[in-house]
Every structure is written in structure tokens, then in C-alpha cells.
Amino acid sequence: MLAILWAVWLVINLIVFALYGVDKRRAKRGQWRIPEKTLLLGTWLLGGVGAFAAMRAFRHKTKHIAFQVSAPIGAILSLAAMLFASGKLLGLF
């Protein structure tokens, strides 16, 4: 069960990372963009690590205060939630 939990978390973060990458590519090409609400929602739905990594990798959304705040906080909360859930599943809490 623990491996499945971490696998789902990893997939969520990879999807969020990809969304930021796609949005950056579309921004460069002047195409239709992914709404900021969608990017922020992914950040807060356990995708904070993917969002934070994507912001650094693609240098995307780094000047927007909502993203500057959300990505690191989302990453910390996401990791904290996963560590807590892992501890619960392992019977440490």
C-alpha cells in the first residue's frame, strides 16, 4: 500500500511538472495557455514538488507572487502529508 501511495504521488507530481512545461512551451509560441487556476490547483493537490521543480527547470511563473509562494509551500505540505501518511501506514504514529 505504501508503494502505491508514493507511486500515485510521483505520478501527480510528474503531471504537474509536465503541465508547467507545456504552458511554458505554449507561452513561447504564442499559443493557447493552461489557465493559472489549473496550474495552482495542481500545485495544491499534492503536486507542489512537481510545480517547484518545473518553475526552476523551465524558469516559468517565477515572477508571479502567487506561484512564488504556492510552489514552495505546496512542496513542503505535499512532502509533509506523504511522510505523515507513510508513518501512519508503517505504524509509527
N, CA, C and O atoms as a Tinker XYZ file with bonds, in Angstrom:
   372  protein
     1  N      0.821000   -1.202000    0.000000    73     2
     2  CA     0.000000    0.000000    0.000000    64     1     3
     3  C      0.863000    1.263000    0.000000    63     2     4     5
     4  O      0.543000    2.256000   -0.653000    81     3
     5  N      1.957000    1.197000    0.744000    73     3     6
     6  CA     2.847000    2.346000    0.828000    64     5     7
     7  C      3.472000    2.658000   -0.533000    63     6     8     9
     8  O      3.582000    3.822000   -0.918000    81     7
     9  N      3.873000    1.628000   -1.248000    73     7    10
    10  CA     4.464000    1.823000   -2.577000    64     9    11
    11  C      3.453000    2.434000   -3.537000    63    10    12    13
    12  O      3.810000    3.276000   -4.361000    81    11
    13  N      2.207000    2.022000   -3.441000    73    11    14
    14  CA     1.154000    2.577000   -4.302000    64    13    15
    15  C      0.942000    4.048000   -3.984000    63    14    16    17
    16  O      0.795000    4.870000   -4.888000    81    15
    17  N      0.929000    4.374000   -2.714000    73    15    18
    18  CA     0.748000    5.762000   -2.286000    64    17    19
    19  C      1.841000    6.655000   -2.864000    63    18    20    21
    20  O      1.552000    7.721000   -3.409000    81    19
    21  N      3.092000    6.224000   -2.746000    73    19    22
    22  CA     4.202000    7.008000   -3.277000    64    21    23
    23  C      4.179000    7.045000   -4.804000    63    22    24    25
    24  O      4.555000    8.054000   -5.400000    81    23
    25  N      3.748000    5.971000   -5.437000    73    23    26
    26  CA     3.656000    5.943000   -6.901000    64    25    27
    27  C      2.615000    6.948000   -7.387000    63    26    28    29
    28  O      2.847000    7.665000   -8.361000    81    27
    29  N      1.480000    6.999000   -6.716000    73    27    30
    30  CA     0.425000    7.960000   -7.085000    64    29    31
    31  C      0.940000    9.386000   -6.884000    63    30    32    33
    32  O      0.718000   10.252000   -7.731000    81    31
    33  N      1.619000    9.628000   -5.778000    73    31    34
    34  CA     2.190000   10.946000   -5.502000    64    33    35
    35  C      3.190000   11.338000   -6.595000    63    34    36    37
    36  O      3.195000   12.478000   -7.061000    81    35
    37  N      4.024000   10.395000   -6.994000    73    35    38
    38  CA     5.004000   10.651000   -8.045000    64    37    39
    39  C      4.320000   10.988000   -9.372000    63    38    40    41
    40  O      4.731000   11.918000  -10.065000    81    39
    41  N      3.285000   10.239000   -9.719000    73    39    42
    42  CA     2.553000   10.492000  -10.966000    64    41    43
    43  C      1.913000   11.879000  -10.938000    63    42    44    45
    44  O      1.964000   12.606000  -11.930000    81    43
    45  N      1.317000   12.243000   -9.818000    73    43    46
    46  CA     0.710000   13.578000   -9.688000    64    45    47
    47  C      1.764000   14.645000   -9.931000    63    46    48    49
    48  O      1.526000   15.599000  -10.672000    81    47
    49  N      2.924000   14.491000   -9.314000    73    47    50
    50  CA     3.974000   15.489000   -9.464000    64    49    51
    51  C      4.546000   15.526000  -10.873000    63    50    52    53
    52  O      4.906000   16.597000  -11.362000    81    51
    53  N      4.637000   14.386000  -11.530000    73    51    54
    54  CA     5.093000   14.361000  -12.920000    64    53    55
    55  C      4.089000   15.053000  -13.841000    63    54    56    57
    56  O      4.477000   15.751000  -14.778000    81    55
    57  N      2.808000   14.858000  -13.573000    73    55    58
    58  CA     1.767000   15.519000  -14.376000    64    57    59
    59  C      1.851000   17.032000  -14.193000    63    58    60    61
    60  O      1.801000   17.778000  -15.172000    81    59
    61  N      1.979000   17.488000  -12.952000    73    59    62
    62  CA     2.073000   18.928000  -12.694000    64    61    63
    63  C      3.335000   19.497000  -13.344000    63    62    64    65
    64  O      3.293000   20.573000  -13.941000    81    63
    65  N      4.449000   18.784000  -13.230000    73    63    66
    66  CA     5.691000   19.205000  -13.875000    64    65    67
    67  C      5.472000   19.364000  -15.382000    63    66    68    69
    68  O      5.893000   20.355000  -15.979000    81    67
    69  N      4.813000   18.381000  -15.984000    73    67    70
    70  CA     4.541000   18.417000  -17.421000    64    69    71
    71  C      3.612000   19.572000  -17.790000    63    70    72    73
    72  O      3.804000   20.212000  -18.824000    81    71
    73  N      2.614000   19.843000  -16.959000    73    71    74
    74  CA     1.704000   20.961000  -17.237000    64    73    75
    75  C      2.455000   22.284000  -17.293000    63    74    76    77
    76  O      2.210000   23.105000  -18.177000    81    75
    77  N      3.361000   22.489000  -16.358000    73    75    78
    78  CA     4.162000   23.715000  -16.366000    64    77    79
    79  C      5.030000   23.774000  -17.620000    63    78    80    81
    80  O      5.176000   24.837000  -18.224000    81    79
    81  N      5.603000   22.644000  -18.012000    73    79    82
    82  CA     6.426000   22.596000  -19.210000    64    81    83
    83  C      5.633000   22.900000  -20.470000    63    82    84    85
    84  O      6.087000   23.646000  -21.339000    81    83
    85  N      4.448000   22.318000  -20.561000    73    83    86
    86  CA     3.577000   22.567000  -21.718000    64    85    87
    87  C      3.172000   24.037000  -21.753000    63    86    88    89
    88  O      3.173000   24.654000  -22.818000    81    87
    89  N      2.829000   24.598000  -20.603000    73    87    90
    90  CA     2.429000   26.001000  -20.561000    64    89    91
    91  C      3.580000   26.910000  -20.987000    63    90    92    93
    92  O      3.362000   27.894000  -21.694000    81    91
    93  N      4.794000   26.591000  -20.567000    73    91    94
    94  CA     5.959000   27.392000  -20.964000    64    93    95
    95  C      6.165000   27.320000  -22.481000    63    94    96    97
    96  O      6.413000   28.338000  -23.127000    81    95
    97  N      6.061000   26.122000  -23.038000    73    95    98
    98  CA     6.233000   25.962000  -24.485000    64    97    99
    99  C      5.165000   26.747000  -25.239000    63    98   100   101
   100  O      5.452000   27.409000  -26.237000    81    99
   101  N      3.934000   26.663000  -24.751000    73    99   102
   102  CA     2.846000   27.404000  -25.410000    64   101   103
   103  C      3.043000   28.909000  -25.279000    63   102   104   105
   104  O      2.711000   29.662000  -26.193000    81   103
   105  N      3.579000   29.344000  -24.153000    73   103   106
   106  CA     3.835000   30.778000  -23.960000    64   105   107
   107  C      4.863000   31.269000  -24.974000    63   106   108   109
   108  O      4.711000   32.348000  -25.547000    81   107
   109  N      5.896000   30.485000  -25.192000    73   107   110
   110  CA     6.930000   30.867000  -26.160000    64   109   111
   111  C      6.383000   30.941000  -27.579000    63   110   112   113
   112  O      6.826000   31.763000  -28.381000    81   111
   113  N      5.422000   30.081000  -27.884000    73   111   114
   114  CA     4.873000   30.007000  -29.238000    64   113   115
   115  C      3.662000   30.910000  -29.442000    63   114   116   117
   116  O      3.137000   30.993000  -30.552000    81   115
   117  N      3.215000   31.583000  -28.396000    73   115   118
   118  CA     2.059000   32.455000  -28.502000    64   117   119
   119  C      0.751000   31.694000  -28.659000    63   118   120   121
   120  O     -0.213000   32.226000  -29.211000    81   119
   121  N      0.708000   30.460000  -28.182000    73   119   122
   122  CA    -0.489000   29.623000  -28.304000    64   121   123
   123  C     -1.373000   29.747000  -27.062000    63   122   124   125
   124  O     -1.040000   30.430000  -26.093000    81   123
   125  N     -2.518000   29.055000  -27.133000    73   123   126
   126  CA    -3.442000   28.995000  -26.013000    64   125   127
   127  C     -2.713000   28.437000  -24.795000    63   126   128   129
   128  O     -1.954000   27.474000  -24.904000    81   127
   129  N     -2.949000   29.047000  -23.632000    73   127   130
   130  CA    -2.223000   28.697000  -22.414000    64   129   131
   131  C     -3.081000   27.895000  -21.455000    63   130   132   133
   132  O     -4.309000   27.920000  -21.526000    81   131
   133  N     -2.424000   27.195000  -20.570000    73   131   134
   134  CA    -3.101000   26.494000  -19.483000    64   133   135
   135  C     -3.466000   27.552000  -18.443000    63   134   136   137
   136  O     -2.607000   28.342000  -18.051000    81   135
   137  N     -4.722000   27.586000  -17.989000    73   135   138
   138  CA    -5.118000   28.613000  -17.020000    64   137   139
   139  C     -4.285000   28.542000  -15.732000    63   138   140   141
   140  O     -3.927000   27.459000  -15.267000    81   139
   141  N     -3.989000   29.709000  -15.173000    73   139   142
   142  CA    -3.217000   29.753000  -13.935000    64   141   143
   143  C     -3.926000   29.005000  -12.817000    63   142   144   145
   144  O     -3.279000   28.400000  -11.963000    81   143
   145  N     -5.260000   29.044000  -12.820000    73   143   146
   146  CA    -6.030000   28.298000  -11.806000    64   145   147
   147  C     -5.687000   26.818000  -11.852000    63   146   148   149
   148  O     -5.547000   26.174000  -10.812000    81   147
   149  N     -5.555000   26.284000  -13.050000    73   147   150
   150  CA    -5.243000   24.864000  -13.218000    64   149   151
   151  C     -3.854000   24.555000  -12.682000    63   150   152   153
   152  O     -3.658000   23.552000  -11.995000    81   151
   153  N     -2.891000   25.414000  -12.993000    73   151   154
   154  CA    -1.528000   25.206000  -12.500000    64   153   155
   155  C     -1.480000   25.285000  -10.972000    63   154   156   157
   156  O     -0.826000   24.472000  -10.318000    81   155
   157  N     -2.175000   26.266000  -10.419000    73   155   158
   158  CA    -2.189000   26.406000   -8.954000    64   157   159
   159  C     -2.935000   25.253000   -8.287000    63   158   160   161
   160  O     -2.528000   24.779000   -7.227000    81   159
   161  N     -4.018000   24.806000   -8.902000    73   159   162
   162  CA    -4.759000   23.672000   -8.348000    64   161   163
   163  C     -3.874000   22.426000   -8.304000    63   162   164   165
   164  O     -3.859000   21.700000   -7.310000    81   163
   165  N     -3.147000   22.191000   -9.377000    73   163   166
   166  CA    -2.225000   21.052000   -9.388000    64   165   167
   167  C     -1.165000   21.177000   -8.321000    63   166   168   169
   168  O     -0.765000   20.187000   -7.708000    81   167
   169  N     -0.707000   22.404000   -8.099000    73   167   170
   170  CA     0.301000   22.650000   -7.069000    64   169   171
   171  C     -0.238000   22.267000   -5.692000    63   170   172   173
   172  O      0.473000   21.660000   -4.890000    81   171
   173  N     -1.487000   22.619000   -5.422000    73   171   174
   174  CA    -2.059000   22.377000   -4.097000    64   173   175
   175  C     -2.621000   20.969000   -3.925000    63   174   176   177
   176  O     -2.857000   20.544000   -2.794000    81   175
   177  N     -2.839000   20.245000   -5.002000    73   175   178
   178  CA    -3.344000   18.868000   -4.890000    64   177   179
   179  C     -2.190000   17.873000   -4.902000    63   178   180   181
   180  O     -2.144000   16.968000   -5.735000    81   179
   181  N     -1.279000   18.047000   -3.987000    73   179   182
   182  CA    -0.106000   17.188000   -3.778000    64   181   183
   183  C      0.926000   17.297000   -4.889000    63   182   184   185
   184  O      1.826000   16.461000   -4.967000    81   183
   185  N      0.823000   18.308000   -5.753000    73   183   186
   186  CA     1.772000   18.453000   -6.836000    64   185   187
   187  C      2.791000   19.564000   -6.615000    63   186   188   189
   188  O      3.401000   20.051000   -7.567000    81   187
   189  N      2.973000   19.959000   -5.375000    73   187   190
   190  CA     3.877000   21.065000   -5.060000    64   189   191
   191  C      5.323000   20.818000   -5.448000    63   190   192   193
   192  O      6.011000   21.733000   -5.900000    81   191
   193  N      5.783000   19.605000   -5.279000    73   191   194
   194  CA     7.164000   19.290000   -5.632000    64   193   195
   195  C      7.360000   19.396000   -7.142000    63   194   196   197
   196  O      8.359000   19.947000   -7.604000    81   195
   197  N      6.415000   18.875000   -7.902000    73   195   198
   198  CA     6.482000   18.976000   -9.359000    64   197   199
   199  C      6.426000   20.424000   -9.827000    63   198   200   201
   200  O      7.139000   20.811000  -10.752000    81   199
   201  N      5.580000   21.220000   -9.187000    73   199   202
   202  CA     5.457000   22.635000   -9.544000    64   201   203
   203  C      6.749000   23.378000   -9.237000    63   202   204   205
   204  O      7.240000   24.152000  -10.059000    81   203
   205  N      7.295000   23.141000   -8.055000    73   203   206
   206  CA     8.529000   23.815000   -7.657000    64   205   207
   207  C      9.676000   23.433000   -8.589000    63   206   208   209
   208  O     10.443000   24.293000   -9.022000    81   207
   209  N      9.786000   22.153000   -8.891000    73   207   210
   210  CA    10.841000   21.683000   -9.793000    64   209   211
   211  C     10.666000   22.268000  -11.198000    63   210   212   213
   212  O     11.644000   22.651000  -11.839000    81   211
   213  N      9.431000   22.334000  -11.671000    73   211   214
   214  CA     9.160000   22.871000  -13.006000    64   213   215
   215  C      9.460000   24.358000  -13.078000    63   214   216   217
   216  O      9.985000   24.836000  -14.083000    81   215
   217  N      9.135000   25.090000  -12.029000    73   215   218
   218  CA     9.430000   26.517000  -12.019000    64   217   219
   219  C     10.926000   26.749000  -12.162000    63   218   220   221
   220  O     11.353000   27.684000  -12.839000    81   219
   221  N     11.708000   25.910000  -11.533000    73   219   222
   222  CA    13.171000   26.046000  -11.617000    64   221   223
   223  C     13.691000   25.540000  -12.972000    63   222   224   225
   224  O     14.534000   26.184000  -13.597000    81   223
   225  N     13.194000   24.409000  -13.407000    73   223   226
   226  CA    13.693000   23.800000  -14.644000    64   225   227
   227  C     13.344000   24.635000  -15.876000    63   226   228   229
   228  O     14.172000   24.804000  -16.771000    81   227
   229  N     12.122000   25.152000  -15.917000    73   227   230
   230  CA    11.658000   25.883000  -17.094000    64   229   231
   231  C     11.744000   27.401000  -16.933000    63   230   232   233
   232  O     11.475000   28.146000  -17.875000    81   231
   233  N     12.119000   27.851000  -15.741000    73   231   234
   234  CA    12.109000   29.282000  -15.408000    64   233   235
   235  C     10.763000   29.888000  -15.808000    63   234   236   237
   236  O     10.690000   30.881000  -16.533000    81   235
   237  N      9.715000   29.258000  -15.313000    73   235   238
   238  CA     8.352000   29.625000  -15.688000    64   237   239
   239  C      7.557000   30.029000  -14.459000    63   238   240   241
   240  O      7.607000   29.350000  -13.434000    81   239
   241  N      6.832000   31.118000  -14.553000    73   239   242
   242  CA     5.976000   31.649000  -13.490000    64   241   243
   243  C      6.787000   32.116000  -12.281000    63   242   244   245
   244  O      6.248000   32.211000  -11.178000    81   243
   245  N      8.054000   32.403000  -12.473000    73   243   246
   246  CA     8.905000   32.776000  -11.346000    64   245   247
   247  C      8.702000   34.217000  -10.882000    63   246   248   249
   248  O      9.141000   34.580000   -9.791000    81   247
   249  N      8.048000   35.036000  -11.693000    73   247   250
   250  CA     7.813000   36.431000  -11.309000    64   249   251
   251  C      6.415000   36.668000  -10.745000    63   250   252   253
   252  O      6.090000   37.778000  -10.322000    81   251
   253  N      5.598000   35.632000  -10.741000    73   251   254
   254  CA     4.233000   35.752000  -10.225000    64   253   255
   255  C      4.224000   35.401000   -8.740000    63   254   256   257
   256  O      4.606000   34.295000   -8.358000    81   255
   257  N      3.794000   36.333000   -7.914000    73   255   258
   258  CA     3.840000   36.151000   -6.469000    64   257   259
   259  C      3.026000   34.934000   -6.021000    63   258   260   261
   260  O      3.422000   34.229000   -5.093000    81   259
   261  N      1.894000   34.690000   -6.677000    73   259   262
   262  CA     1.068000   33.536000   -6.292000    64   261   263
   263  C      1.842000   32.234000   -6.464000    63   262   264   265
   264  O      1.702000   31.312000   -5.660000    81   263
   265  N      2.649000   32.160000   -7.501000    73   263   266
   266  CA     3.432000   30.954000   -7.751000    64   265   267
   267  C      4.688000   30.926000   -6.890000    63   266   268   269
   268  O      5.108000   29.856000   -6.450000    81   267
   269  N      5.293000   32.085000   -6.642000    73   267   270
   270  CA     6.471000   32.154000   -5.784000    64   269   271
   271  C      6.155000   31.642000   -4.384000    63   270   272   273
   272  O      6.998000   31.023000   -3.734000    81   271
   273  N      4.943000   31.904000   -3.931000    73   271   274
   274  CA     4.527000   31.483000   -2.592000    64   273   275
   275  C      3.979000   30.059000   -2.618000    63   274   276   277
   276  O      4.324000   29.242000   -1.766000    81   275
   277  N      3.138000   29.769000   -3.582000    73   275   278
   278  CA     2.441000   28.479000   -3.621000    64   277   279
   279  C      3.358000   27.289000   -3.845000    63   278   280   281
   280  O      3.195000   26.255000   -3.197000    81   279
   281  N      4.310000   27.417000   -4.742000    73   279   282
   282  CA     5.148000   26.262000   -5.083000    64   281   283
   283  C      5.971000   25.760000   -3.893000    63   282   284   285
   284  O      5.922000   24.565000   -3.602000    81   283
   285  N      6.726000   26.615000   -3.192000    73   283   286
   286  CA     7.494000   26.082000   -2.065000    64   285   287
   287  C      6.614000   25.596000   -0.912000    63   286   288   289
   288  O      6.902000   24.573000   -0.291000    81   287
   289  N      5.541000   26.337000   -0.634000    73   287   290
   290  CA     4.646000   25.904000    0.443000    64   289   291
   291  C      3.948000   24.614000    0.043000    63   290   292   293
   292  O      3.819000   23.697000    0.854000    81   291
   293  N      3.495000   24.541000   -1.209000    73   291   294
   294  CA     2.858000   23.321000   -1.697000    64   293   295
   295  C      3.799000   22.133000   -1.647000    63   294   296   297
   296  O      3.383000   21.023000   -1.315000    81   295
   297  N      5.072000   22.355000   -1.974000    73   295   298
   298  CA     6.064000   21.274000   -1.928000    64   297   299
   299  C      6.263000   20.787000   -0.492000    63   298   300   301
   300  O      6.293000   19.582000   -0.241000    81   299
   301  N      6.397000   21.708000    0.431000    73   299   302
   302  CA     6.598000   21.339000    1.842000    64   301   303
   303  C      5.380000   20.593000    2.373000    63   302   304   305
   304  O      5.516000   19.558000    3.025000    81   303
   305  N      4.193000   21.118000    2.095000    73   303   306
   306  CA     2.971000   20.464000    2.583000    64   305   307
   307  C      2.776000   19.092000    1.943000    63   306   308   309
   308  O      2.342000   18.149000    2.604000    81   307
   309  N      3.094000   18.988000    0.667000    73   307   310
   310  CA     2.961000   17.718000   -0.044000    64   309   311
   311  C      3.886000   16.662000    0.568000    63   310   312   313
   312  O      3.461000   15.541000    0.847000    81   311
   313  N      5.131000   17.025000    0.770000    73   311   314
   314  CA     6.079000   16.088000    1.377000    64   313   315
   315  C      5.690000   15.748000    2.812000    63   314   316   317
   316  O      5.794000   14.596000    3.232000    81   315
   317  N      5.243000   16.751000    3.561000    73   315   318
   318  CA     4.815000   16.507000    4.944000    64   317   319
   319  C      3.625000   15.550000    4.980000    63   318   320   321
   320  O      3.581000   14.641000    5.810000    81   319
   321  N      2.669000   15.753000    4.086000    73   319   322
   322  CA     1.499000   14.866000    4.036000    64   321   323
   323  C      1.909000   13.441000    3.693000    63   322   324   325
   324  O      1.399000   12.486000    4.278000    81   323
   325  N      2.828000   13.299000    2.748000    73   323   326
   326  CA     3.281000   11.959000    2.365000    64   325   327
   327  C      4.064000   11.284000    3.484000    63   326   328   329
   328  O      3.903000   10.087000    3.723000    81   327
   329  N      4.904000   12.039000    4.162000    73   327   330
   330  CA     5.657000   11.455000    5.279000    64   329   331
   331  C      4.726000   11.067000    6.419000    63   330   332   333
   332  O      4.914000   10.028000    7.052000    81   331
   333  N      3.727000   11.897000    6.682000    73   331   334
   334  CA     2.758000   11.568000    7.725000    64   333   335
   335  C      1.967000   10.317000    7.349000    63   334   336   337
   336  O      1.797000    9.415000    8.169000    81   335
   337  N      1.489000   10.267000    6.113000    73   335   338
   338  CA     0.728000    9.096000    5.659000    64   337   339
   339  C      1.599000    7.841000    5.692000    63   338   340   341
   340  O      1.129000    6.764000    6.060000    81   339
   341  N      2.861000    7.982000    5.310000    73   339   342
   342  CA     3.777000    6.836000    5.359000    64   341   343
   343  C      3.972000    6.364000    6.788000    63   342   344   345
   344  O      3.969000    5.163000    7.060000    81   343
   345  N      4.141000    7.308000    7.698000    73   343   346
   346  CA     4.304000    6.975000    9.113000    64   345   347
   347  C      3.079000    6.252000    9.658000    63   346   348   349
   348  O      3.197000    5.296000   10.424000    81   347
   349  N      1.911000    6.717000    9.256000    73   347   350
   350  CA     0.657000    6.072000    9.693000    64   349   351
   351  C      0.584000    4.642000    9.167000    63   350   352   353
   352  O      0.250000    3.720000    9.911000    81   351
   353  N      0.896000    4.460000    7.895000    73   351   354
   354  CA     0.838000    3.133000    7.287000    64   353   355
   355  C      1.869000    2.188000    7.898000    63   354   356   357
   356  O      1.632000    0.983000    7.988000    81   355
   357  N      2.991000    2.722000    8.310000    73   355   358
   358  CA     4.037000    1.893000    8.917000    64   357   359
   359  C      3.832000    1.704000   10.414000    63   358   360   361
   360  O      4.589000    0.983000   11.063000    81   359
   361  N      2.801000    2.355000   10.962000    73   359   362
   362  CA     2.501000    2.224000   12.369000    64   361   363
   363  C      3.437000    3.008000   13.273000    63   362   364   365
   364  O      3.596000    2.663000   14.444000    81   363
   365  N      4.058000    4.056000   12.748000    73   363   366
   366  CA     4.969000    4.862000   13.546000    64   365   367
   367  C      4.246000    5.920000   14.379000    63   366   368   369
   368  O      4.803000    6.453000   15.340000    81   367
   369  N      3.024000    6.213000   14.009000    73   367   370
   370  CA     2.231000    7.214000   14.748000    64   369   371
   371  C      1.032000    6.578000   15.370000    63   370   372
   372  O      0.245000    7.256000   16.031000    81   371
